[in-house]
Amino acid sequence: MITNLTVHELSEKLVSKELTATQVTQAFLDQIKATNDNGAFISVDVEGALEQAKKVDEKREKGEILSPLAGIPIGIKDNIHIKDQLSTCGSKMLATFRSPFDATVVQRMKDQDMVLIGKTNMDEFAIGTTGESSFFGPSKNPWNTQHVAGGSSSGSATAVAEGAVPIALGTDTGGSIRVPCAFCGIVGLKPTYGTLSRYGAVAMASSLDQIGPMARSVKDIALLFDAIKGYDPKDAVSTQEELTPSVETIDQNIKGIKIGLPKEYFNHQLKPEIREAVEQVIETYKELGAEMVEVSLPSADQVLNCYYIISSAELSSNLARYDGVRFGYRTEEYDDWEELFIRSRSEGFSASVQKRILAGTYFLSAEQYESYYQRAKQWQKKISDEVTAVLDRCDVLLTPTTNFTAPQLGAKNGVEALGLDFATVTASVTGIPAISMPCGLSSQGLPLGVQLLGAKYGEDVLLRTAYQYEKAVGGFPVAPAYRGDK
Amino acid sequence: MRIHIETLAENAMLSLSHGELAKESNLEEYFENLLEVVKLPEIQEDLPSLEETQPMILRPDEIQPSFPRDDMLKNAPQTQAGCYVVPKTV
C-alpha cells in the first residue's frame, strides 16, 4: 500500500520507475479524503499537487537526474507560507490570509521537486500542546480518535500517522513537533536553533521558534533536513556554521557512543509504563554498544517556567501586528482607530491566545520586567551552561518525550497543560537539537515517545543515534486503522 | 497580589468586555494562580543573557529589491489608491 511506505522507500520506487509521482500523489490525495474526519488538513491543493507531480514525471521521462525527494508529497503546517495559498495559523484572525511569498524552506522543497500537497491543522498561532485550539477544530489521534494528536503541530502529526502524507513540516517552540510526534507514534526533529530558516514561518516566540520535519523514519527526517537546511540571509539568526550532512553517516554504528540520562527527567511524575518503555530503549542502546552515563541538570525544575515567561513575552510582541489594518480579521463596527485595533484583536483571537498575550504583556511591564522576563533570560543562560557542561561528557542525552500519553479530547486545559512540555522545553530554551521517536504502546494502545537531545549543530550524531534504534526495533508503522498490505 | 487586569488589557489592545475574553470568568484569579506557578527564584550569579554570548549577525544595510506593492496589499481588509484604509488618526 503506497501510503504505508516511508519517504526513502517511495524514493527508491520513483527512481526505479516502479511508481510515478502522479500515482503516488493520487494515492495520498485519496488517503487524505478517506481520513478527512481526523482533521489533519486545513486546505488541500489537489490540482496544484497533481500538476507538480506531473512535472516531476515529465522531467524523469526526459532522463533528468532528480533529487531523492522529487515527487514526494509533503504536508506543511499552516503557519509556514506557500505563495498564494492560505496560511491561517489555525486562527480566525488569519482565516482568509493568502501568503504573497514562499517561506525559504518551501522554496528549497520546490527546488527539490517535492509535491506540496496541503496545509496542516495546528493549535492557534502555535500556542498549545494538545491540538485542540484550532479555529478549524481539533486534529484527532489516529491511534485512538477519542484522544488528542498533541500540539501545536497537530495536523502534521495526524497526517503522517494516518498515512495521509509520508512526511510533513511542523514548527517547534517548546515541543510543538516532539509532543505530537510522541502522542501519534512518529518521528520528529527540532533542529538546532538557526539551522532551518524561519523566513516565512509566522512568528510565535522568535528566539525559540524552529521549523522541523516529521515522518515515520529517522532516515526520512535526515533526507529532508539535509535538503532544506543552511544559511539564509533573510533570517537574522540563520547560522553560517558548516553543517555535516546527516544522511551520509546515519548508518554508521554507535559503539562507544555516550548517552547521558539526566535523572531529573525520570522523576515521580513519569507514568510507570513510560518509564518501563524508556528503560527498554536504554537496554536496546546498550545492546548496540552505547555507554550510559548518569548525569544531572539541577535547574531542570525551572526550565518550564523560564520557557513560559520568555515565550509569552515574545509572542505578546509578535502578535501585536494583528490589528485589522494590513491583513487579517477586521471588526465590522468601529468609530476610531483604537476601537478598530481592540475589537479586531478581541474578536479575531481566541480567549486562550488573548490570555497568553496578557501574560506576556505582564512579564514585560515596567514593574515586573526584572522579576519575570529579565530573570528568565538569566535562567536561560544558567540552564544552557548546565546542558553544555553535561554534553561535554556525553554525545547525546536521553529522556522521555512526555510524562503522559495523549489525553482524551477535552481533558487537559489551562495551567495543567503546561506540564506536557516538561521534557521538551530544555532543548527549546537552550537551542540544541532534539528528536522524538516512538518507543512502544501504553496498555491503552497509545504511543509512547522517547527523546534524544544533542549538541548544537550535532544533528548528524543525533540522527545516527536515533536511526540505529529505529533499525534495531524494525521501524515505526502507521497507526493500525490505516495499515494495509505493503 | 492583585493583578490590574484592566491595565494589562489596555496595554495589550484587548477588551475584557467585548469579544472572546468577555466570555471568560475569574480572569484575575486565573492570572494570580498562573503567576504563582511560573515564578522563578532570583539568581545570585551575575550572568550575561544568552544574546550577549550569541549575538545576531545582521545582513549588510544594502537596498535590495522587495515585493511588489500590489502583492502586499492583497490581504488588506480595505485599500484605496494603493494605500491601506484606516479610521482618521489625526
HADDOCK unambig.tbl for C-alpha pairs under 7 A between the chains (distance, minus, plus):
assign (segid A and resid 97 and name CA) (segid B and resid 75 and name CA) 6.04 0.50 0.50
assign (segid A and resid 98 and name CA) (segid B and resid 75 and name CA) 6.81 0.50 0.50
assign (segid A and resid 100 and name CA) (segid B and resid 71 and name CA) 5.90 0.50 0.50
assign (segid A and resid 100 and name CA) (segid B and resid 72 and name CA) 6.72 0.50 0.50
assign (segid A and resid 233 and name CA) (segid B and resid 59 and name CA) 6.38 0.50 0.50
assign (segid A and resid 236 and name CA) (segid B and resid 56 and name CA) 6.21 0.50 0.50
assign (segid A and resid 236 and name CA) (segid B and resid 57 and name CA) 6.13 0.50 0.50
assign (segid A and resid 236 and name CA) (segid B and resid 58 and name CA) 5.55 0.50 0.50
assign (segid A and resid 237 and name CA) (segid B and resid 56 and name CA) 5.58 0.50 0.50
assign (segid A and resid 237 and name CA) (segid B and resid 57 and name CA) 6.70 0.50 0.50
assign (segid A and resid 302 and name CA) (segid B and resid 40 and name CA) 6.81 0.50 0.50
assign (segid A and resid 305 and name CA) (segid B and resid 38 and name CA) 4.75 0.50 0.50
assign (segid A and resid 305 and name CA) (segid B and resid 39 and name CA) 6.84 0.50 0.50
assign (segid A and resid 305 and name CA) (segid B and resid 40 and name CA) 6.79 0.50 0.50
assign (segid A and resid 325 and name CA) (segid B and resid 76 and name CA) 6.65 0.50 0.50
assign (segid A and resid 325 and name CA) (segid B and resid 77 and name CA) 6.89 0.50 0.50
assign (segid A and resid 325 and name CA) (segid B and resid 84 and name CA) 6.86 0.50 0.50
assign (segid A and resid 325 and name CA) (segid B and resid 86 and name CA) 6.70 0.50 0.50
assign (segid A and resid 326 and name CA) (segid B and resid 75 and name CA) 6.98 0.50 0.50
assign (segid A and resid 326 and name CA) (segid B and resid 76 and name CA) 4.68 0.50 0.50
assign (segid A and resid 326 and name CA) (segid B and resid 77 and name CA) 6.98 0.50 0.50
assign (segid A and resid 326 and name CA) (segid B and resid 84 and name CA) 6.52 0.50 0.50
assign (segid A and resid 327 and name CA) (segid B and resid 75 and name CA) 4.98 0.50 0.50
assign (segid A and resid 327 and name CA) (segid B and resid 76 and name CA) 4.48 0.50 0.50
assign (segid A and resid 327 and name CA) (segid B and resid 77 and name CA) 6.33 0.50 0.50
assign (segid A and resid 330 and name CA) (segid B and resid 77 and name CA) 6.61 0.50 0.50
assign (segid A and resid 336 and name CA) (segid B and resid 87 and name CA) 5.45 0.50 0.50
assign (segid A and resid 336 and name CA) (segid B and resid 88 and name CA) 6.86 0.50 0.50
assign (segid A and resid 337 and name CA) (segid B and resid 86 and name CA) 6.96 0.50 0.50
assign (segid A and resid 337 and name CA) (segid B and resid 87 and name CA) 5.33 0.50 0.50
assign (segid A and resid 337 and name CA) (segid B and resid 89 and name CA) 6.66 0.50 0.50
assign (segid A and resid 341 and name CA) (segid B and resid 13 and name CA) 6.66 0.50 0.50
assign (segid A and resid 342 and name CA) (segid B and resid 13 and name CA) 4.96 0.50 0.50
assign (segid A and resid 342 and name CA) (segid B and resid 14 and name CA) 5.03 0.50 0.50
assign (segid A and resid 342 and name CA) (segid B and resid 15 and name CA) 6.20 0.50 0.50
assign (segid A and resid 345 and name CA) (segid B and resid 14 and name CA) 6.27 0.50 0.50
assign (segid A and resid 346 and name CA) (segid B and resid 14 and name CA) 5.42 0.50 0.50
assign (segid A and resid 346 and name CA) (segid B and resid 15 and name CA) 5.84 0.50 0.50
assign (segid A and resid 346 and name CA) (segid B and resid 18 and name CA) 6.78 0.50 0.50
assign (segid A and resid 346 and name CA) (segid B and resid 19 and name CA) 4.85 0.50 0.50
assign (segid A and resid 346 and name CA) (segid B and resid 20 and name CA) 6.07 0.50 0.50
assign (segid A and resid 347 and name CA) (segid B and resid 19 and name CA) 4.64 0.50 0.50
assign (segid A and resid 347 and name CA) (segid B and resid 20 and name CA) 6.06 0.50 0.50
assign (segid A and resid 350 and name CA) (segid B and resid 20 and name CA) 5.93 0.50 0.50
assign (segid A and resid 351 and name CA) (segid B and resid 20 and name CA) 5.08 0.50 0.50
assign (segid A and resid 351 and name CA) (segid B and resid 21 and name CA) 5.18 0.50 0.50
assign (segid A and resid 358 and name CA) (segid B and resid 8 and name CA) 6.18 0.50 0.50
assign (segid A and resid 358 and name CA) (segid B and resid 9 and name CA) 6.55 0.50 0.50
assign (segid A and resid 358 and name CA) (segid B and resid 12 and name CA) 6.52 0.50 0.50
assign (segid A and resid 361 and name CA) (segid B and resid 8 and name CA) 6.62 0.50 0.50
assign (segid A and resid 361 and name CA) (segid B and resid 12 and name CA) 6.45 0.50 0.50
assign (segid A and resid 362 and name CA) (segid B and resid 8 and name CA) 6.57 0.50 0.50
assign (segid A and resid 375 and name CA) (segid B and resid 42 and name CA) 6.87 0.50 0.50
assign (segid A and resid 377 and name CA) (segid B and resid 49 and name CA) 5.70 0.50 0.50
assign (segid A and resid 378 and name CA) (segid B and resid 47 and name CA) 5.92 0.50 0.50
assign (segid A and resid 378 and name CA) (segid B and resid 48 and name CA) 6.78 0.50 0.50
assign (segid A and resid 378 and name CA) (segid B and resid 49 and name CA) 5.63 0.50 0.50
assign (segid A and resid 380 and name CA) (segid B and resid 50 and name CA) 6.98 0.50 0.50
assign (segid A and resid 381 and name CA) (segid B and resid 47 and name CA) 6.97 0.50 0.50
assign (segid A and resid 381 and name CA) (segid B and resid 49 and name CA) 5.84 0.50 0.50
assign (segid A and resid 381 and name CA) (segid B and resid 50 and name CA) 5.29 0.50 0.50
assign (segid A and resid 415 and name CA) (segid B and resid 34 and name CA) 6.71 0.50 0.50
